[in-house]
Amino acid sequence: MPKRFRATRRLNIAMTEDGYRRLRRFASEAGLDEGEALSFLFENFDSVINEETFGHRMRLFNAELDARKK
């Protein structure tokens, strides 16, 4: 029997405009709302990311983070 989907946690998050647009596009393409899309991504994180490029992308994001906050 499949697990029942229960949204038990709610959180207030801050996202970049680009990140939010991409989340909305992904959710729409998958037929999900934004919360369901985030749950899917994090429940399946290890199989969704590309391990070869993840570290590099994270370093680039962190390097640009201070400039994006201004």
C-alpha positions in Angstrom: 0.0 0.0 0.0 1.5 3.4 -1.0 2.4 6.0 1.6 -0.3 8.6 2.1 0.9 12.1 1.3 0.6 14.3 4.4 2.1 17.7 4.5 3.0 17.8 8.2 5.6 20.6 8.1 5.1 24.2 6.9 7.9 26.6 6.6 8.4 30.2 5.5 11.2 30.3 3.0 13.0 33.0 1.0 13.9 32.2 -2.6 15.5 34.1 -5.4 13.2 35.2 -8.1 14.9 32.8 -10.6 14.6 29.9 -8.2 10.9 30.6 -7.6 10.2 30.8 -11.3 11.9 27.5 -11.9 10.1 25.9 -9.0 6.7 27.1 -10.4 7.6 25.8 -13.9 8.7 22.4 -12.5 5.6 22.1 -10.4 3.3 23.1 -13.3 5.0 20.6 -15.7 4.7 17.9 -13.1 1.1 18.7 -12.2 2.0 19.6 -8.6 1.7 22.6 -6.4 4.9 24.2 -5.2 4.9 22.5 -1.8 4.4 19.1 -3.4 7.2 19.8 -5.9 9.6 20.7 -3.1 8.6 17.6 -1.1 9.3 15.5 -4.2 12.7 17.1 -4.8 13.9 16.7 -1.3 12.5 13.1 -0.8 14.3 12.1 -4.0 17.3 14.4 -3.7 20.1 11.8 -4.1 18.6 10.5 -7.4 17.6 14.0 -8.7 21.0 15.8 -8.5 24.0 15.3 -10.7 26.8 14.4 -8.3 29.4 15.4 -10.8 28.3 19.0 -11.1 26.6 19.6 -7.7 29.8 20.7 -5.9 30.8 23.1 -8.6 27.3 24.6 -8.8 27.2 25.0 -5.0 30.5 26.8 -5.0 29.4 29.2 -7.8 26.1 29.9 -6.0 27.9 30.6 -2.7 30.4 32.9 -4.5 27.5 34.9 -6.0 25.3 34.9 -2.9 26.6 38.1 -1.3 26.3 40.1 -4.5 22.7 38.8 -5.0 21.7 40.0 -1.5 22.5 43.6 -2.4 
